[in-house]
């Protein structure tokens, strides 16, 4: 992007960072939640379910904070 305006370049970098963060978070969360079935409560709530749901809430809050920081710049 040699001839691009600095504002456009900065905007595209923000979009790329936001999309990358969302995709990485979603892939990690889906892997543990769906593939390893930590999100499924089969007969009773166990420690793996607790770990997954704690991870989900904490990482989602972190993701929102990261996106806020990226778009505030």
PQR file with spaces between the fields and no chain letter, atoms N, CA, C, O and H, PARSE charges and radii, in Angstrom:
ATOM       1  N    UNK     1       0.820   -1.174    0.000 -0.4000 1.5000
ATOM       2  CA   UNK     1       0.000    0.000    0.000 -0.0000 2.0000
ATOM       3  C    UNK     1       0.871    1.248    0.000  0.5500 1.7000
ATOM       4  O    UNK     1       0.775    2.089    0.894 -0.5500 1.4000
ATOM       5  N    UNK     2       1.690    1.352   -0.975 -0.4000 1.5000
ATOM       6  CA   UNK     2       2.632    2.466   -1.019 -0.0000 2.0000
ATOM       7  C    UNK     2       1.929    3.794   -1.249  0.5500 1.7000
ATOM       8  O    UNK     2       2.338    4.811   -0.690 -0.5500 1.4000
ATOM       9  H    UNK     2       1.769    0.669   -1.701  0.4000 1.0000
ATOM      10  N    UNK     3       0.873    3.803   -2.066 -0.4000 1.5000
ATOM      11  CA   UNK     3       0.216    5.058   -2.380 -0.0000 2.0000
ATOM      12  C    UNK     3      -1.040    5.325   -1.572  0.5500 1.7000
ATOM      13  O    UNK     3      -1.707    6.336   -1.789 -0.5500 1.4000
ATOM      14  H    UNK     3       0.540    2.976   -2.520  0.4000 1.0000
ATOM      15  N    UNK     4      -1.376    4.436   -0.639 -0.4000 1.5000
ATOM      16  CA   UNK     4      -2.611    4.603    0.128 -0.0000 2.0000
ATOM      17  C    UNK     4      -2.465    5.711    1.163  0.5500 1.7000
ATOM      18  O    UNK     4      -1.379    5.964    1.687 -0.5500 1.4000
ATOM      19  H    UNK     4      -0.834    3.614   -0.462  0.4000 1.0000
ATOM      20  N    UNK     5      -3.569    6.351    1.436 -0.4000 1.5000
ATOM      21  CA   UNK     5      -3.563    7.377    2.466 -0.0000 2.0000
ATOM      22  C    UNK     5      -3.371    6.725    3.832  0.5500 1.7000
ATOM      23  O    UNK     5      -3.799    5.590    4.038 -0.5500 1.4000
ATOM      24  H    UNK     5      -4.450    6.146    1.011  0.4000 1.0000
ATOM      25  N    UNK     6      -2.738    7.424    4.757 -0.4000 1.5000
ATOM      26  CA   UNK     6      -2.505    6.845    6.088 -0.0000 2.0000
ATOM      27  C    UNK     6      -3.796    6.470    6.813  0.5500 1.7000
ATOM      28  O    UNK     6      -3.824    5.480    7.543 -0.5500 1.4000
ATOM      29  H    UNK     6      -2.391    8.346    4.590  0.4000 1.0000
ATOM      30  N    UNK     7      -4.866    7.249    6.621 -0.4000 1.5000
ATOM      31  CA   UNK     7      -6.133    6.951    7.282 -0.0000 2.0000
ATOM      32  C    UNK     7      -6.730    5.639    6.785  0.5500 1.7000
ATOM      33  O    UNK     7      -7.240    4.843    7.574 -0.5500 1.4000
ATOM      34  H    UNK     7      -4.843    8.054    6.028  0.4000 1.0000
ATOM      35  N    UNK     8      -6.666    5.423    5.498 -0.4000 1.5000
ATOM      36  CA   UNK     8      -7.213    4.195    4.923 -0.0000 2.0000
ATOM      37  C    UNK     8      -6.396    2.993    5.377  0.5500 1.7000
ATOM      38  O    UNK     8      -6.952    1.953    5.730 -0.5500 1.4000
ATOM      39  H    UNK     8      -6.252    6.069    4.857  0.4000 1.0000
ATOM      40  N    UNK     9      -5.094    3.138    5.365 -0.4000 1.5000
ATOM      41  CA   UNK     9      -4.219    2.047    5.804 -0.0000 2.0000
ATOM      42  C    UNK     9      -4.495    1.696    7.264  0.5500 1.7000
ATOM      43  O    UNK     9      -4.592    0.518    7.608 -0.5500 1.4000
ATOM      44  H    UNK     9      -4.642    3.983    5.078  0.4000 1.0000
ATOM      45  N    UNK    10      -4.623    2.696    8.118 -0.4000 1.5000
ATOM      46  CA   UNK    10      -4.910    2.473    9.540 -0.0000 2.0000
ATOM      47  C    UNK    10      -6.269    1.801    9.721  0.5500 1.7000
ATOM      48  O    UNK    10      -6.414    0.911   10.558 -0.5500 1.4000
ATOM      49  H    UNK    10      -4.545    3.653    7.839  0.4000 1.0000
ATOM      50  N    UNK    11      -7.259    2.221    8.944 -0.4000 1.5000
ATOM      51  CA   UNK    11      -8.591    1.636    9.016 -0.0000 2.0000
ATOM      52  C    UNK    11      -8.575    0.166    8.608  0.5500 1.7000
ATOM      53  O    UNK    11      -9.202   -0.667    9.262 -0.5500 1.4000
ATOM      54  H    UNK    11      -7.141    2.944    8.264  0.4000 1.0000
ATOM      55  N    UNK    12      -7.864   -0.155    7.536 -0.4000 1.5000
ATOM      56  CA   UNK    12      -7.784   -1.541    7.083 -0.0000 2.0000
ATOM      57  C    UNK    12      -7.028   -2.418    8.086  0.5500 1.7000
ATOM      58  O    UNK    12      -7.365   -3.589    8.258 -0.5500 1.4000
ATOM      59  H    UNK    12      -7.354    0.521    7.004  0.4000 1.0000
ATOM      60  N    UNK    13      -6.022   -1.868    8.740 -0.4000 1.5000
ATOM      61  CA   UNK    13      -5.297   -2.606    9.779 -0.0000 2.0000
ATOM      62  C    UNK    13      -6.223   -2.905   10.948  0.5500 1.7000
ATOM      63  O    UNK    13      -6.183   -4.004   11.500 -0.5500 1.4000
ATOM      64  H    UNK    13      -5.748   -0.916    8.600  0.4000 1.0000
ATOM      65  N    UNK    14      -7.059   -1.942   11.333 -0.4000 1.5000
ATOM      66  CA   UNK    14      -8.026   -2.165   12.412 -0.0000 2.0000
ATOM      67  C    UNK    14      -9.010   -3.272   12.052  0.5500 1.7000
ATOM      68  O    UNK    14      -9.326   -4.126   12.880 -0.5500 1.4000
ATOM      69  H    UNK    14      -7.092   -1.049   10.884  0.4000 1.0000
ATOM      70  N    UNK    15      -9.487   -3.252   10.818 -0.4000 1.5000
ATOM      71  CA   UNK    15     -10.418   -4.289   10.366 -0.0000 2.0000
ATOM      72  C    UNK    15      -9.738   -5.650   10.404  0.5500 1.7000
ATOM      73  O    UNK    15     -10.326   -6.622   10.879 -0.5500 1.4000
ATOM      74  H    UNK    15      -9.230   -2.558   10.145  0.4000 1.0000
ATOM      75  N    UNK    16      -8.517   -5.731    9.912 -0.4000 1.5000
ATOM      76  CA   UNK    16      -7.783   -6.993    9.900 -0.0000 2.0000
ATOM      77  C    UNK    16      -7.546   -7.510   11.313  0.5500 1.7000
ATOM      78  O    UNK    16      -7.706   -8.704   11.568 -0.5500 1.4000
ATOM      79  H    UNK    16      -8.039   -4.942    9.526  0.4000 1.0000
ATOM      80  N    UNK    17      -7.169   -6.632   12.232 -0.4000 1.5000
ATOM      81  CA   UNK    17      -6.956   -7.050   13.620 -0.0000 2.0000
ATOM      82  C    UNK    17      -8.252   -7.536   14.254  0.5500 1.7000
ATOM      83  O    UNK    17      -8.248   -8.536   14.971 -0.5500 1.4000
ATOM      84  H    UNK    17      -7.039   -5.663   12.025  0.4000 1.0000
ATOM      85  N    UNK    18      -9.349   -6.853   14.004 -0.4000 1.5000
ATOM      86  CA   UNK    18     -10.635   -7.237   14.582 -0.0000 2.0000
ATOM      87  C    UNK    18     -11.107   -8.585   14.038  0.5500 1.7000
ATOM      88  O    UNK    18     -11.535   -9.452   14.800 -0.5500 1.4000
ATOM      89  H    UNK    18      -9.353   -6.040   13.421  0.4000 1.0000
ATOM      90  N    UNK    19     -11.029   -8.756   12.735 -0.4000 1.5000
ATOM      91  CA   UNK    19     -11.472  -10.014   12.123 -0.0000 2.0000
ATOM      92  C    UNK    19     -10.592  -11.171   12.578  0.5500 1.7000
ATOM      93  O    UNK    19     -11.099  -12.251   12.881 -0.5500 1.4000
ATOM      94  H    UNK    19     -10.682   -8.052   12.115  0.4000 1.0000
ATOM      95  N    UNK    20      -9.290  -10.961   12.628 -0.4000 1.5000
ATOM      96  CA   UNK    20      -8.373  -12.010   13.078 -0.0000 2.0000
ATOM      97  C    UNK    20      -8.657  -12.408   14.515  0.5500 1.7000
ATOM      98  O    UNK    20      -8.697  -13.598   14.830 -0.5500 1.4000
ATOM      99  H    UNK    20      -8.878  -10.083   12.382  0.4000 1.0000
ATOM     100  N    UNK    21      -8.854  -11.438   15.387 -0.4000 1.5000
ATOM     101  CA   UNK    21      -9.142  -11.738   16.791 -0.0000 2.0000
ATOM     102  C    UNK    21     -10.447  -12.514   16.923  0.5500 1.7000
ATOM     103  O    UNK    21     -10.519  -13.478   17.685 -0.5500 1.4000
ATOM     104  H    UNK    21      -8.822  -10.472   15.132  0.4000 1.0000
ATOM     105  N    UNK    22     -11.470  -12.107   16.192 -0.4000 1.5000
ATOM     106  CA   UNK    22     -12.753  -12.807   16.252 -0.0000 2.0000
ATOM     107  C    UNK    22     -12.646  -14.243   15.752  0.5500 1.7000
ATOM     108  O    UNK    22     -13.190  -15.158   16.369 -0.5500 1.4000
ATOM     109  H    UNK    22     -11.411  -11.324   15.573  0.4000 1.0000
ATOM     110  N    UNK    23     -11.953  -14.442   14.647 -0.4000 1.5000
ATOM     111  CA   UNK    23     -11.827  -15.785   14.075 -0.0000 2.0000
ATOM     112  C    UNK    23     -11.012  -16.693   14.989  0.5500 1.7000
ATOM     113  O    UNK    23     -11.399  -17.839   15.219 -0.5500 1.4000
ATOM     114  H    UNK    23     -11.511  -13.699   14.145  0.4000 1.0000
ATOM     115  N    UNK    24      -9.898  -16.205   15.511 -0.4000 1.5000
ATOM     116  CA   UNK    24      -9.072  -17.019   16.415 -0.0000 2.0000
ATOM     117  C    UNK    24      -9.857  -17.376   17.669  0.5500 1.7000
ATOM     118  O    UNK    24      -9.822  -18.524   18.109 -0.5500 1.4000
ATOM     119  H    UNK    24      -9.584  -15.274   15.324  0.4000 1.0000
ATOM     120  N    UNK    25     -10.566  -16.411   18.252 -0.4000 1.5000
ATOM     121  CA   UNK    25     -11.369  -16.675   19.448 -0.0000 2.0000
ATOM     122  C    UNK    25     -12.460  -17.704   19.141  0.5500 1.7000
ATOM     123  O    UNK    25     -12.678  -18.630   19.923 -0.5500 1.4000
ATOM     124  H    UNK    25     -10.595  -15.477   17.894  0.4000 1.0000
ATOM     125  N    UNK    26     -13.139  -17.545   18.014 -0.4000 1.5000
ATOM     126  CA   UNK    26     -14.218  -18.459   17.656 -0.0000 2.0000
ATOM     127  C    UNK    26     -13.701  -19.874   17.410  0.5500 1.7000
ATOM     128  O    UNK    26     -14.333  -20.840   17.838 -0.5500 1.4000
ATOM     129  H    UNK    26     -12.962  -16.793   17.379  0.4000 1.0000
ATOM     130  N    UNK    27     -12.575  -20.012   16.733 -0.4000 1.5000
ATOM     131  CA   UNK    27     -12.023  -21.342   16.449 -0.0000 2.0000
ATOM     132  C    UNK    27     -11.611  -22.044   17.740  0.5500 1.7000
ATOM     133  O    UNK    27     -11.907  -23.224   17.927 -0.5500 1.4000
ATOM     134  H    UNK    27     -12.062  -19.227   16.385  0.4000 1.0000
ATOM     135  N    UNK    28     -10.936  -21.330   18.623 -0.4000 1.5000
ATOM     136  CA   UNK    28     -10.513  -21.927   19.895 -0.0000 2.0000
ATOM     137  C    UNK    28     -11.727  -22.333   20.720  0.5500 1.7000
ATOM     138  O    UNK    28     -11.767  -23.431   21.274 -0.5500 1.4000
ATOM     139  H    UNK    28     -10.695  -20.372   18.471  0.4000 1.0000
ATOM     140  N    UNK    29     -12.713  -21.450   20.800 -0.4000 1.5000
ATOM     141  CA   UNK    29     -13.906  -21.729   21.595 -0.0000 2.0000
ATOM     142  C    UNK    29     -14.711  -22.882   21.001  0.5500 1.7000
ATOM     143  O    UNK    29     -15.204  -23.734   21.740 -0.5500 1.4000
ATOM     144  H    UNK    29     -12.680  -20.557   20.350  0.4000 1.0000
ATOM     145  N    UNK    30     -14.848  -22.919   19.685 -0.4000 1.5000
ATOM     146  CA   UNK    30     -15.577  -24.023   19.064 -0.0000 2.0000
ATOM     147  C    UNK    30     -14.841  -25.343   19.218  0.5500 1.7000
ATOM     148  O    UNK    30     -15.472  -26.383   19.403 -0.5500 1.4000
ATOM     149  H    UNK    30     -14.447  -22.226   19.085  0.4000 1.0000
ATOM     150  N    UNK    31     -13.514  -25.318   19.145 -0.4000 1.5000
ATOM     151  CA   UNK    31     -12.750  -26.552   19.309 -0.0000 2.0000
ATOM     152  C    UNK    31     -13.016  -27.174   20.672  0.5500 1.7000
ATOM     153  O    UNK    31     -13.366  -28.351   20.769 -0.5500 1.4000
ATOM     154  H    UNK    31     -13.001  -24.473   18.995  0.4000 1.0000
ATOM     155  N    UNK    32     -12.850  -26.381   21.717 -0.4000 1.5000
ATOM     156  CA   UNK    32     -13.052  -26.928   23.057 -0.0000 2.0000
ATOM     157  C    UNK    32     -14.526  -27.194   23.344  0.5500 1.7000
ATOM     158  O    UNK    32     -14.859  -28.203   23.966 -0.5500 1.4000
ATOM     159  H    UNK    32     -12.566  -25.426   21.638  0.4000 1.0000
ATOM     160  N    UNK    33     -15.402  -26.315   22.905 -0.4000 1.5000
ATOM     161  CA   UNK    33     -16.816  -26.462   23.216 -0.0000 2.0000
ATOM     162  C    UNK    33     -17.507  -27.548   22.424  0.5500 1.7000
ATOM     163  O    UNK    33     -18.244  -28.352   22.994 -0.5500 1.4000
ATOM     164  H    UNK    33     -15.132  -25.496   22.400  0.4000 1.0000
ATOM     165  N    UNK    34     -17.284  -27.587   21.124 -0.4000 1.5000
ATOM     166  CA   UNK    34     -18.012  -28.528   20.278 -0.0000 2.0000
ATOM     167  C    UNK    34     -17.224  -29.793   19.967  0.5500 1.7000
ATOM     168  O    UNK    34     -17.754  -30.897   20.094 -0.5500 1.4000
ATOM     169  H    UNK    34     -16.685  -26.934   20.662  0.4000 1.0000
ATOM     170  N    UNK    35     -15.978  -29.649   19.565 -0.4000 1.5000
ATOM     171  CA   UNK    35     -15.193  -30.820   19.187 -0.0000 2.0000
ATOM     172  C    UNK    35     -14.872  -31.697   20.395  0.5500 1.7000
ATOM     173  O    UNK    35     -15.047  -32.914   20.342 -0.5500 1.4000
ATOM     174  H    UNK    35     -15.547  -28.753   19.462  0.4000 1.0000
ATOM     175  N    UNK    36     -14.406  -31.089   21.475 -0.4000 1.5000
ATOM     176  CA   UNK    36     -14.109  -31.855   22.689 -0.0000 2.0000
ATOM     177  C    UNK    36     -15.340  -32.033   23.572  0.5500 1.7000
ATOM     178  O    UNK    36     -15.283  -32.716   24.594 -0.5500 1.4000
ATOM     179  H    UNK    36     -14.264  -30.100   21.519  0.4000 1.0000
ATOM     180  N    UNK    37     -16.446  -31.421   23.176 -0.4000 1.5000
ATOM     181  CA   UNK    37     -17.748  -31.516   23.852 -0.0000 2.0000
ATOM     182  C    UNK    37     -17.711  -31.029   25.294  0.5500 1.7000
ATOM     183  O    UNK    37     -18.402  -31.575   26.155 -0.5500 1.4000
ATOM     184  H    UNK    37     -16.493  -30.866   22.346  0.4000 1.0000
ATOM     185  N    UNK    38     -16.908  -30.003   25.559 -0.4000 1.5000
ATOM     186  CA   UNK    38     -16.876  -29.433   26.902 -0.0000 2.0000
ATOM     187  C    UNK    38     -18.095  -28.548   27.133  0.5500 1.7000
ATOM     188  O    UNK    38     -18.426  -28.263   28.284 -0.5500 1.4000
ATOM     189  H    UNK    38     -16.347  -29.560   24.860  0.4000 1.0000
ATOM     190  N    UNK    39     -18.763  -28.112   26.089 -0.4000 1.5000
ATOM     191  CA   UNK    39     -19.950  -27.272   26.241 -0.0000 2.0000
ATOM     192  C    UNK    39     -21.203  -28.104   26.489  0.5500 1.7000
ATOM     193  O    UNK    39     -22.206  -27.588   26.982 -0.5500 1.4000
ATOM     194  H    UNK    39     -18.494  -28.344   25.154  0.4000 1.0000
ATOM     195  N    UNK    40     -21.147  -29.388   26.149 -0.4000 1.5000
ATOM     196  CA   UNK    40     -22.312  -30.259   26.303 -0.0000 2.0000
ATOM     197  C    UNK    40     -22.399  -30.776   27.733  0.5500 1.7000
ATOM     198  O    UNK    40     -21.424  -31.292   28.280 -0.5500 1.4000
ATOM     199  H    UNK    40     -20.332  -29.807   25.749  0.4000 1.0000
ATOM     200  N    UNK    41     -23.561  -30.632   28.323 -0.4000 1.5000
ATOM     201  CA   UNK    41     -23.805  -31.187   29.655 -0.0000 2.0000
ATOM     202  C    UNK    41     -24.581  -32.482   29.432  0.5500 1.7000
ATOM     203  O    UNK    41     -25.781  -32.450   29.158 -0.5500 1.4000
ATOM     204  H    UNK    41     -24.352  -30.212   27.879  0.4000 1.0000
ATOM     205  N    UNK    42     -23.897  -33.624   29.551 -0.4000 1.5000
ATOM     206  CA   UNK    42     -24.520  -34.904   29.225 -0.0000 2.0000
ATOM     207  C    UNK    42     -25.434  -35.386   30.345  0.5500 1.7000
ATOM     208  O    UNK    42     -26.654  -35.405   30.177 -0.5500 1.4000
ATOM     209  H    UNK    42     -22.922  -33.651   29.774  0.4000 1.0000
ATOM     210  N    UNK    43     -24.873  -35.770   31.471 -0.4000 1.5000
ATOM     211  CA   UNK    43     -25.694  -36.264   32.577 -0.0000 2.0000
ATOM     212  C    UNK    43     -25.685  -35.297   33.750  0.5500 1.7000
ATOM     213  O    UNK    43     -26.689  -35.133   34.444 -0.5500 1.4000
ATOM     214  H    UNK    43     -23.882  -35.754   31.607  0.4000 1.0000
ATOM     215  N    UNK    44     -24.561  -34.672   33.959 -0.4000 1.5000
ATOM     216  CA   UNK    44     -24.428  -33.709   35.045 -0.0000 2.0000
ATOM     217  C    UNK    44     -23.349  -32.693   34.679  0.5500 1.7000
ATOM     218  O    UNK    44     -22.548  -32.913   33.771 -0.5500 1.4000
ATOM     219  H    UNK    44     -23.745  -34.805   33.396  0.4000 1.0000
ATOM     220  N    UNK    45     -23.346  -31.595   35.394 -0.4000 1.5000
ATOM     221  CA   UNK    45     -22.369  -30.531   35.172 -0.0000 2.0000
ATOM     222  C    UNK    45     -21.053  -30.949   35.812  0.5500 1.7000
ATOM     223  O    UNK    45     -21.008  -31.187   37.019 -0.5500 1.4000
ATOM     224  H    UNK    45     -23.997  -31.416   36.132  0.4000 1.0000
ATOM     225  N    UNK    46     -19.972  -31.044   35.023 -0.4000 1.5000
ATOM     226  CA   UNK    46     -18.685  -31.481   35.572 -0.0000 2.0000
ATOM     227  C    UNK    46     -17.635  -30.373   35.458  0.5500 1.7000
ATOM     228  O    UNK    46     -17.931  -29.261   35.019 -0.5500 1.4000
ATOM     229  H    UNK    46     -20.009  -30.851   34.042  0.4000 1.0000
ATOM     230  N    UNK    47     -16.431  -30.693   35.853 -0.4000 1.5000
ATOM     231  CA   UNK    47     -15.353  -29.697   35.907 -0.0000 2.0000
ATOM     232  C    UNK    47     -14.985  -29.179   34.513  0.5500 1.7000
ATOM     233  O    UNK    47     -14.639  -28.006   34.366 -0.5500 1.4000
ATOM     234  H    UNK    47     -16.191  -31.596   36.210  0.4000 1.0000
ATOM     235  N    UNK    48     -15.054  -30.032   33.494 -0.4000 1.5000
ATOM     236  CA   UNK    48     -14.735  -29.580   32.132 -0.0000 2.0000
ATOM     237  C    UNK    48     -15.764  -28.573   31.631  0.5500 1.7000
ATOM     238  O    UNK    48     -15.417  -27.617   30.937 -0.5500 1.4000
ATOM     239  H    UNK    48     -15.335  -30.984   33.613  0.4000 1.0000
ATOM     240  N    UNK    49     -17.038  -28.788   31.986 -0.4000 1.5000
ATOM     241  CA   UNK    49     -18.060  -27.802   31.637 -0.0000 2.0000
ATOM     242  C    UNK    49     -17.776  -26.473   32.316  0.5500 1.7000
ATOM     243  O    UNK    49     -17.898  -25.415   31.698 -0.5500 1.4000
ATOM     244  H    UNK    49     -17.321  -29.564   32.549  0.4000 1.0000
ATOM     245  N    UNK    50     -17.401  -26.524   33.578 -0.4000 1.5000
ATOM     246  CA   UNK    50     -17.099  -25.295   34.322 -0.0000 2.0000
ATOM     247  C    UNK    50     -15.904  -24.571   33.710  0.5500 1.7000
ATOM     248  O    UNK    50     -15.933  -23.352   33.541 -0.5500 1.4000
ATOM     249  H    UNK    50     -17.302  -27.383   34.080  0.4000 1.0000
ATOM     250  N    UNK    51     -14.853  -25.321   33.379 -0.4000 1.5000
ATOM     251  CA   UNK    51     -13.670  -24.713   32.758 -0.0000 2.0000
ATOM     252  C    UNK    51     -14.048  -24.041   31.445  0.5500 1.7000
ATOM     253  O    UNK    51     -13.626  -22.918   31.169 -0.5500 1.4000
ATOM     254  H    UNK    51     -14.829  -26.312   33.516  0.4000 1.0000
ATOM     255  N    UNK    52     -14.848  -24.736   30.634 -0.4000 1.5000
ATOM     256  CA   UNK    52     -15.232  -24.167   29.344 -0.0000 2.0000
ATOM     257  C    UNK    52     -16.047  -22.887   29.507  0.5500 1.7000
ATOM     258  O    UNK    52     -15.766  -21.884   28.851 -0.5500 1.4000
ATOM     259  H    UNK    52     -15.191  -25.649   30.858  0.4000 1.0000
ATOM     260  N    UNK    53     -17.048  -22.918   30.372 -0.4000 1.5000
ATOM     261  CA   UNK    53     -17.913  -21.744   30.505 -0.0000 2.0000
ATOM     262  C    UNK    53     -17.196  -20.577   31.169  0.5500 1.7000
ATOM     263  O    UNK    53     -17.475  -19.422   30.846 -0.5500 1.4000
ATOM     264  H    UNK    53     -17.277  -23.733   30.905  0.4000 1.0000
ATOM     265  N    UNK    54     -16.287  -20.853   32.083 -0.4000 1.5000
ATOM     266  CA   UNK    54     -15.467  -19.779   32.645 -0.0000 2.0000
ATOM     267  C    UNK    54     -14.574  -19.196   31.553  0.5500 1.7000
ATOM     268  O    UNK    54     -14.458  -17.977   31.424 -0.5500 1.4000
ATOM     269  H    UNK    54     -16.061  -21.792   32.345  0.4000 1.0000
ATOM     270  N    UNK    55     -13.937  -20.080   30.762 -0.4000 1.5000
ATOM     271  CA   UNK    55     -13.120  -19.628   29.631 -0.0000 2.0000
ATOM     272  C    UNK    55     -13.950  -18.774   28.680  0.5500 1.7000
ATOM     273  O    UNK    55     -13.501  -17.718   28.233 -0.5500 1.4000
ATOM     274  H    UNK    55     -14.031  -21.070   30.867  0.4000 1.0000
ATOM     275  N    UNK    56     -15.159  -19.230   28.372 -0.4000 1.5000
ATOM     276  CA   UNK    56     -16.010  -18.520   27.429 -0.0000 2.0000
ATOM     277  C    UNK    56     -16.290  -17.097   27.902  0.5500 1.7000
ATOM     278  O    UNK    56     -16.128  -16.146   27.138 -0.5500 1.4000
ATOM     279  H    UNK    56     -15.524  -20.087   28.735  0.4000 1.0000
ATOM     280  N    UNK    57     -16.706  -16.948   29.147 -0.4000 1.5000
ATOM     281  CA   UNK    57     -17.063  -15.623   29.669 -0.0000 2.0000
ATOM     282  C    UNK    57     -15.831  -14.725   29.770  0.5500 1.7000
ATOM     283  O    UNK    57     -15.859  -13.577   29.327 -0.5500 1.4000
ATOM     284  H    UNK    57     -16.838  -17.721   29.768  0.4000 1.0000
ATOM     285  N    UNK    58     -14.746  -15.249   30.354 -0.4000 1.5000
ATOM     286  CA   UNK    58     -13.542  -14.433   30.549 -0.0000 2.0000
ATOM     287  C    UNK    58     -12.919  -14.046   29.206  0.5500 1.7000
ATOM     288  O    UNK    58     -12.530  -12.894   29.011 -0.5500 1.4000
ATOM     289  H    UNK    58     -14.723  -16.182   30.714  0.4000 1.0000
ATOM     290  N    UNK    59     -12.826  -14.996   28.289 -0.4000 1.5000
ATOM     291  CA   UNK    59     -12.215  -14.685   26.994 -0.0000 2.0000
ATOM     292  C    UNK    59     -13.102  -13.764   26.162  0.5500 1.7000
ATOM     293  O    UNK    59     -12.593  -12.945   25.398 -0.5500 1.4000
ATOM     294  H    UNK    59     -13.142  -15.932   28.448  0.4000 1.0000
ATOM     295  N    UNK    60     -14.411  -13.887   26.299 -0.4000 1.5000
ATOM     296  CA   UNK    60     -15.307  -12.993   25.567 -0.0000 2.0000
ATOM     297  C    UNK    60     -15.174  -11.562   26.075  0.5500 1.7000
ATOM     298  O    UNK    60     -15.160  -10.616   25.287 -0.5500 1.4000
ATOM     299  H    UNK    60     -14.825  -14.552   26.919  0.4000 1.0000
ATOM     300  N    UNK    61     -15.076  -11.405   27.391 -0.4000 1.5000
ATOM     301  CA   UNK    61     -14.852  -10.072   27.962 -0.0000 2.0000
ATOM     302  C    UNK    61     -13.512   -9.517   27.478  0.5500 1.7000
ATOM     303  O    UNK    61     -13.411   -8.339   27.137 -0.5500 1.4000
ATOM     304  H    UNK    61     -15.087  -12.172   28.032  0.4000 1.0000
ATOM     305  N    UNK    62     -12.477  -10.373   27.449 -0.4000 1.5000
ATOM     306  CA   UNK    62     -11.174   -9.948   26.935 -0.0000 2.0000
ATOM     307  C    UNK    62     -11.231   -9.569   25.467  0.5500 1.7000
ATOM     308  O    UNK    62     -10.590   -8.605   25.047 -0.5500 1.4000
ATOM     309  H    UNK    62     -12.559  -11.331   27.726  0.4000 1.0000
ATOM     310  N    UNK    63     -11.990  -10.316   24.687 -0.4000 1.5000
ATOM     311  CA   UNK    63     -12.142  -10.012   23.263 -0.0000 2.0000
ATOM     312  C    UNK    63     -12.832   -8.667   23.067  0.5500 1.7000
ATOM     313  O    UNK    63     -12.398   -7.860   22.244 -0.5500 1.4000
ATOM     314  H    UNK    63     -12.510  -11.099   25.028  0.4000 1.0000
ATOM     315  N    UNK    64     -13.890   -8.425   23.810 -0.4000 1.5000
ATOM     316  CA   UNK    64     -14.593   -7.147   23.709 -0.0000 2.0000
ATOM     317  C    UNK    64     -13.671   -6.001   24.112  0.5500 1.7000
ATOM     318  O    UNK    64     -13.669   -4.953   23.467 -0.5500 1.4000
ATOM     319  H    UNK    64     -14.243   -9.080   24.478  0.4000 1.0000
ATOM     320  N    UNK    65     -12.887   -6.191   25.171 -0.4000 1.5000
ATOM     321  CA   UNK    65     -11.935   -5.164   25.608 -0.0000 2.0000
ATOM     322  C    UNK    65     -10.888   -4.906   24.521  0.5500 1.7000
ATOM     323  O    UNK    65     -10.552   -3.756   24.234 -0.5500 1.4000
ATOM     324  H    UNK    65     -12.889   -7.042   25.695  0.4000 1.0000
ATOM     325  N    UNK    66     -10.375   -5.986   23.920 -0.4000 1.5000
ATOM     326  CA   UNK    66      -9.388   -5.840   22.846 -0.0000 2.0000
ATOM     327  C    UNK    66      -9.980   -5.075   21.664  0.5500 1.7000
ATOM     328  O    UNK    66      -9.340   -4.171   21.126 -0.5500 1.4000
ATOM     329  H    UNK    66     -10.647   -6.919   24.153  0.4000 1.0000
ATOM     330  N    UNK    67     -11.194   -5.433   21.259 -0.4000 1.5000
ATOM     331  CA   UNK    67     -11.829   -4.742   20.138 -0.0000 2.0000
ATOM     332  C    UNK    67     -12.090   -3.273   20.468  0.5500 1.7000
ATOM     333  O    UNK    67     -11.953   -2.405   19.605 -0.5500 1.4000
ATOM     334  H    UNK    67     -11.713   -6.168   21.695  0.4000 1.0000
ATOM     335  N    UNK    68     -12.458   -3.001   21.696 -0.4000 1.5000
ATOM     336  CA   UNK    68     -12.654   -1.613   22.126 -0.0000 2.0000
ATOM     337  C    UNK    68     -11.353   -0.824   22.013  0.5500 1.7000
ATOM     338  O    UNK    68     -11.341    0.303   21.517 -0.5500 1.4000
ATOM     339  H    UNK    68     -12.569   -3.706   22.397  0.4000 1.0000
ATOM     340  N    UNK    69     -10.254   -1.427   22.478 -0.4000 1.5000
ATOM     341  CA   UNK    69      -8.952   -0.749   22.417 -0.0000 2.0000
ATOM     342  C    UNK    69      -8.512   -0.531   20.965  0.5500 1.7000
ATOM     343  O    UNK    69      -7.961    0.519   20.635 -0.5500 1.4000
ATOM     344  H    UNK    69     -10.263   -2.342   22.881  0.4000 1.0000
ATOM     345  N    UNK    70      -8.753   -1.515   20.106 -0.4000 1.5000
ATOM     346  CA   UNK    70      -8.360   -1.389   18.700 -0.0000 2.0000
ATOM     347  C    UNK    70      -9.129   -0.254   18.035  0.5500 1.7000
ATOM     348  O    UNK    70      -8.533    0.565   17.335 -0.5500 1.4000
ATOM     349  H    UNK    70      -9.200   -2.368   20.375  0.4000 1.0000
ATOM     350  N    UNK    71     -10.433   -0.192   18.241 -0.4000 1.5000
ATOM     351  CA   UNK    71     -11.240    0.803   17.544 -0.0000 2.0000
ATOM     352  C    UNK    71     -11.188    2.174   18.195  0.5500 1.7000
ATOM     353  O    UNK    71     -11.591    3.161   17.578 -0.5500 1.4000
ATOM     354  H    UNK    71     -10.917   -0.857   18.810  0.4000 1.0000
ATOM     355  N    UNK    72     -10.699    2.258   19.433 -0.4000 1.5000
ATOM     356  CA   UNK    72     -10.574    3.560   20.083 -0.0000 2.0000
ATOM     357  C    UNK    72      -9.355    4.322   19.564  0.5500 1.7000
ATOM     358  O    UNK    72      -9.342    5.553   19.580 -0.5500 1.4000
ATOM     359  H    UNK    72     -10.372    1.456   19.934  0.4000 1.0000
ATOM     360  N    UNK    73      -8.336    3.601   19.106 -0.4000 1.5000
ATOM     361  CA   UNK    73      -7.114    4.247   18.611 -0.0000 2.0000
ATOM     362  C    UNK    73      -7.392    5.179   17.467  0.5500 1.7000
ATOM     363  O    UNK    73      -6.470    5.800   16.938 -0.5500 1.4000
ATOM     364  H    UNK    73      -8.346    2.601   19.093  0.4000 1.0000
